[in-house]
Amino acid sequence: MIGISKQMPWLSIIIPNWNGMEILPDCFDSIFSQSSGGYEVILVDNNSSDGSIDLTRKDYPSVKVLESKVNIGYTGACNAAGKIAKGKYLLFLNSDAKLDHDYVKELDDFIKKNSCAKIIASREFSYDGSIFISQNDGVDFLGYGCTYKPGKVHTAPGCAFVIEKRLFSDLGGFDHKMFMYHEEIDICWRAYLMNEEPYNADRCIFFHSTGGSMPAGSIKRRYLGERNNIRSILKNYSYPVLLFILPIYLLVNFGEVVYLLLTGQLKTIKEAYGRAWVDNIKDFRDIRCRHNEIQQKREINDIQYLNSTCFVIGKLQGFFKLGSEVSFDDIQPK
């Protein structure tokens, strides 16, 4: 276990977990077989019932374990661990992901060469390493995922998200109300407004088995993505720009609802889109408070931020580009 030492770690690897006992060993083994050290490992367990904690304490005793009596989601787990982490940098790693053997070494080298890098995008491959997935996710002006121009950077992958601890603290961590999904887009958006943006670290590689926490086609996943995307827009845009953006967003949602009606997906309309808007309306007071905080901290205006986004509608782009090969859920907010 080369990474564990008595010296103060420069990197804290934080793994939020919920019933991930079957995949945790691969994740841990990839961490403790790193070619370079200087890190600590923290597991935050969201009230698992499958023996995840017992497995960790028995087979990986050097891992710090935080136990939550309730499921506080990805965002709550990451925020809790971020407060006790000792590293200057934080790596939030999904339990269904594993690191390349030289990941920590390459990350250390990259940071030494790029001292201004405070959010770092790693290269994501399929779990077996055969398929390159992405290095950063493009985002359109509505907050949806989209295809980006080569070399363009916007959002670091949330399944292996690297951020300087000080910046994470200044941003108030992930939005705990988001629970899971879209949180990486939201925090990068808020970082952009404070004049910070992600850097690409080409030699930092990880492998990810997608959909470990929730099936890709589930209504709940679509609901969380849509709800959190709406919340981001309402928090992060200034009111003048919001007056322009919101009608476009509503028009896109209307088009989706029409599509769902025509395809007989009434349950999805009610439990995903309807619930997403109702929840944000109910939570408007909190959204307004968060909006005021974000606008007071911002260092750039919305026009400058929009220059980092794509002026396309990501949902339509994905739908027409891939046609029948893509599921409707694949082009929902991430």
C-alpha positions in Angstrom: 0.0 0.0 0.0 2.4 2.6 -1.3 0.0 5.5 -0.9 -0.5 5.4 2.8 2.2 7.1 4.9 2.6 9.1 8.1 3.3 12.2 6.2 0.6 14.7 5.4 -1.1 13.6 2.2 -1.2 16.0 -0.8 -4.2 14.1 -2.2 -7.4 12.9 -0.6 -9.3 10.2 -2.6 -12.9 10.2 -1.6 -15.3 7.4 -2.5 -19.0 7.8 -1.9 -20.6 4.4 -1.6 -24.1 2.9 -1.4 -24.3 -0.9 -1.5 -21.2 -1.2 -3.6 -19.6 -4.2 -2.0 -19.2 -6.1 -5.2 -17.3 -3.3 -7.0 -15.4 -1.7 -4.2 -12.5 -4.2 -4.2 -11.6 -3.3 -7.8 -11.7 0.4 -6.9 -9.6 0.0 -3.8 -7.1 -2.3 -5.5 -6.5 0.2 -8.2 -5.8 2.9 -5.6 -3.5 0.8 -3.4 -1.5 -0.4 -6.4 -0.5 3.1 -7.5 3.1 3.6 -8.6 3.2 6.8 -6.5 2.1 7.7 -3.0 1.2 10.6 -0.9 -2.6 10.1 -0.7 -5.3 9.2 1.8 -8.4 7.3 1.1 -11.8 8.1 2.6 -15.0 6.0 2.1 -18.3 7.7 2.8 -21.0 5.0 3.2 -24.6 6.1 2.6 -26.3 3.6 5.0 -25.4 0.5 2.9 -27.0 -2.8 3.8 -24.7 -5.1 1.8 -21.6 -5.4 4.1 -19.6 -2.6 2.4 -18.3 -1.3 5.6 -17.3 -4.7 7.0 -15.5 -5.5 3.8 -13.6 -2.2 3.9 -12.5 -2.4 7.5 -11.4 -6.0 7.2 -9.6 -6.0 3.8 -8.6 -2.3 3.6 -7.9 -1.1 7.2 -6.1 2.0 6.2 -9.2 3.5 4.6 -11.0 6.1 6.7 -14.7 5.3 6.9 -17.4 7.8 7.4 -20.8 6.3 8.1 -24.1 8.1 7.5 -27.2 6.7 9.1 -29.2 7.9 6.1 -28.5 8.1 2.3 -27.3 11.6 1.8 -26.5 11.1 -1.8 -23.3 11.7 -3.8 -23.2 15.4 -3.0 -23.8 15.0 0.8 -21.2 12.2 1.0 -18.6 14.2 -0.9 -19.2 17.3 1.1 -18.9 15.5 4.4 -15.6 13.9 3.4 -14.3 17.2 1.9 -14.5 18.8 5.4 -12.2 16.2 7.0 -9.9 15.6 4.1 -6.2 16.5 4.7 -5.1 16.7 1.1 -4.5 20.0 -0.8 -6.4 18.3 -3.7 -9.5 16.2 -3.6 -10.3 13.3 -6.0 -14.0 12.3 -5.8 -14.0 8.8 -7.3 -17.1 6.7 -8.0 -17.1 3.3 -6.5 -17.7 1.8 -10.0 -14.5 3.4 -11.3 -10.8 2.4 -11.0 -7.6 4.2 -11.6 -4.8 3.6 -14.0 -1.6 2.3 -12.3 0.2 5.7 -12.8 -2.8 8.0 -12.2 -1.6 9.6 -8.9 1.9 10.0 -10.3 0.6 11.7 -13.5 -1.7 13.9 -11.5 1.1 15.0 -9.3 3.3 15.8 -12.3 0.5 17.7 -14.0 -0.2 19.8 -11.0 3.5 20.6 -10.5 3.7 21.8 -14.2 0.3 23.6 -14.0 0.2 25.4 -10.7 -2.9 27.4 -11.7 -5.0 24.2 -12.3 -7.6 23.9 -9.6 -10.1 21.7 -11.4 -8.7 18.9 -13.5 -10.3 16.7 -16.1 -9.1 13.1 -16.4 -9.5 10.8 -19.4 -12.4 8.4 -19.0 -12.3 4.9 -20.6 -14.8 2.0 -20.4 -14.3 -0.4 -17.5 -12.3 -2.8 -19.6 -10.2 0.0 -21.1 -11.2 -0.8 -24.7 -13.3 2.3 -25.4 -12.4 6.0 -24.8 -15.4 7.7 -23.4 -14.5 11.3 -22.8 -12.2 13.7 -21.0 -14.5 16.5 -20.4 -18.2 17.0 -21.0 -19.4 19.8 -23.3 -22.3 21.9 -22.0 -24.7 24.0 -24.0 -26.1 27.3 -22.8 -29.1 25.5 -21.2 -26.9 23.3 -19.1 -27.4 20.1 -21.2 -24.6 17.9 -22.3 -23.4 18.4 -25.9 -20.6 17.6 -28.3 -17.7 19.9 -27.8 -15.0 21.2 -30.2 -11.7 19.3 -30.0 -9.5 20.7 -27.3 -12.3 22.7 -25.6 -12.7 22.2 -21.9 -15.8 22.8 -19.8 -16.7 20.2 -17.2 -14.4 17.6 -15.6 -16.0 14.1 -15.4 -17.9 13.8 -12.1 -17.0 10.1 -11.7 -13.3 11.1 -11.1 -13.5 14.8 -10.2 -10.3 16.5 -9.1 -10.5 19.9 -7.4 -8.3 22.0 -5.1 -9.7 21.8 -1.6 -9.5 25.5 -1.0 -11.6 26.2 -4.1 -14.0 23.5 -3.2 -14.5 25.2 0.2 -14.8 28.6 -1.4 -17.5 27.3 -3.7 -19.4 25.8 -0.7 -18.8 22.3 -2.1 -21.3 20.5 -4.2 -24.9 21.7 -4.0 -26.2 19.2 -1.4 -29.8 19.7 -2.6 -28.8 18.0 -5.9 -28.3 14.6 -4.3 -26.7 13.1 -7.4 -26.4 13.9 -11.1 -25.5 17.3 -12.7 -23.4 18.3 -9.6 -20.2 18.4 -11.5 -21.7 20.7 -14.2 -23.1 23.0 -11.5 -19.8 23.3 -9.5 -17.8 23.9 -12.6 -20.3 26.6 -13.6 -19.9 28.3 -10.3 -16.1 28.0 -10.6 -16.3 29.7 -14.0 -18.1 32.6 -12.5 -15.2 32.9 -10.0 -12.8 32.9 -13.0 -11.7 29.4 -12.6 -12.0 26.7 -15.2 -11.0 23.0 -15.7 -7.7 21.9 -17.1 -7.2 18.7 -19.2 -4.7 16.2 -17.8 -4.2 13.9 -20.8 -2.1 11.3 -18.9 -4.5 10.9 -16.0 -6.6 7.9 -17.0 -9.4 6.1 -15.2 -11.9 3.4 -16.1 -15.6 3.6 -15.4 -18.6 1.2 -15.4 -21.5 3.6 -16.0 -24.9 3.3 -14.3 -23.7 1.6 -11.2 -26.0 3.6 -8.9 -29.0 3.9 -11.0 -30.0 2.3 -14.4 -29.6 4.7 -17.4 -33.3 4.4 -18.4 -34.9 4.9 -15.0 -37.4 7.7 -14.6 -35.8 8.7 -11.3 -32.5 9.3 -13.0 -34.2 11.5 -15.6 -36.1 13.3 -12.8 -32.9 14.1 -10.8 -31.1 15.2 -13.9 -33.9 17.6 -15.0 -34.6 18.9 -11.5 -30.9 19.7 -10.9 -30.4 21.3 -14.3 -33.3 23.6 -13.7 -31.9 24.5 -10.2 -28.5 25.3 -11.8 -30.0 27.7 -14.3 -32.1 29.5 -11.7 -29.1 29.8 -9.3 -26.2 30.6 -11.7 -27.6 33.0 -14.3 -28.1 36.6 -13.5 -31.8 37.8 -13.7 -31.5 39.7 -17.0 -30.0 36.7 -18.8 -32.4 34.3 -17.0 -35.3 36.2 -18.6 -33.8 35.3 -22.0 -32.7 31.7 -21.2 -35.8 30.5 -19.3 -38.3 30.8 -22.2 -36.0 28.7 -24.4 -35.6 26.1 -21.7 -39.4 25.9 -21.3 -39.8 25.5 -25.0 -37.4 22.6 -25.1 -39.2 21.0 -22.2 -42.5 21.5 -24.0 -41.1 19.7 -27.0 -40.0 16.8 -24.9 -43.4 16.5 -23.3 -45.0 16.4 -26.7 -42.6 13.7 -27.7 -43.4 11.7 -24.6 -47.2 12.2 -25.1 -46.9 10.8 -28.7 -45.0 7.8 -27.5 -47.3 7.1 -24.6 -44.9 7.9 -21.8 -47.3 9.6 -19.5 -45.6 8.3 -16.3 -42.4 10.0 -17.3 -44.1 13.3 -17.9 -45.6 13.3 -14.4 -42.8 11.7 -12.4 -39.8 13.2 -14.1 -40.6 16.6 -15.8 -43.7 17.5 -13.7 -42.0 16.6 -10.4 -38.8 18.4 -11.4 -40.6 21.7 -11.9 -42.8 21.3 -8.8 -39.8 20.6 -6.6 -38.0 23.7 -7.8 -41.0 25.8 -7.3 -41.4 24.5 -3.7 -37.7 25.1 -3.1 -37.7 28.6 -4.6 -36.8 30.4 -1.4 -33.6 28.4 -1.0 -32.8 28.8 -4.7 -33.2 32.6 -4.4 -30.8 32.6 -1.4 -28.2 30.5 -3.3 -28.7 32.8 -6.3 -27.9 35.9 -4.3 -24.8 34.2 -2.8 -23.5 33.1 -6.2 -24.1 36.5 -7.8 -22.2 38.3 -5.0 -19.1 36.1 -5.4 -19.0 36.1 -9.2 -16.0 37.8 -11.0 -17.1 37.4 -14.6 -20.4 38.2 -16.3 -22.7 35.9 -18.1 -21.6 36.9 -21.5 -18.0 35.8 -20.6 -19.4 32.5 -19.2 -21.5 31.9 -22.3 -18.4 32.1 -24.4 -17.3 28.8 -22.7 -20.5 27.0 -23.7 -21.9 25.6 -27.0 -24.7 27.6 -28.7 -26.6 24.5 -29.7 -29.3 22.6 -27.9 -27.5 19.5 -26.6 -30.7 17.3 -26.4 -31.5 17.9 -30.1 -27.9 17.6 -31.1 -27.6 14.1 -29.5 -31.0 13.0 -30.8 -30.5 13.9 -34.5 -26.8 12.9 -34.5 -27.3 9.4 -33.2 -30.9 8.8 -34.2 -32.2 5.4 -33.1 -28.9 4.4 -31.6 -29.4 6.7 -28.6 -32.0 6.4 -25.9 -34.0 9.4 -24.9 -32.4 9.2 -21.5 -28.9 9.5 -23.0 -29.5 13.1 -23.9 -30.9 14.2 -20.6 -28.9 16.5 -18.3 -26.0 14.7 -16.7 
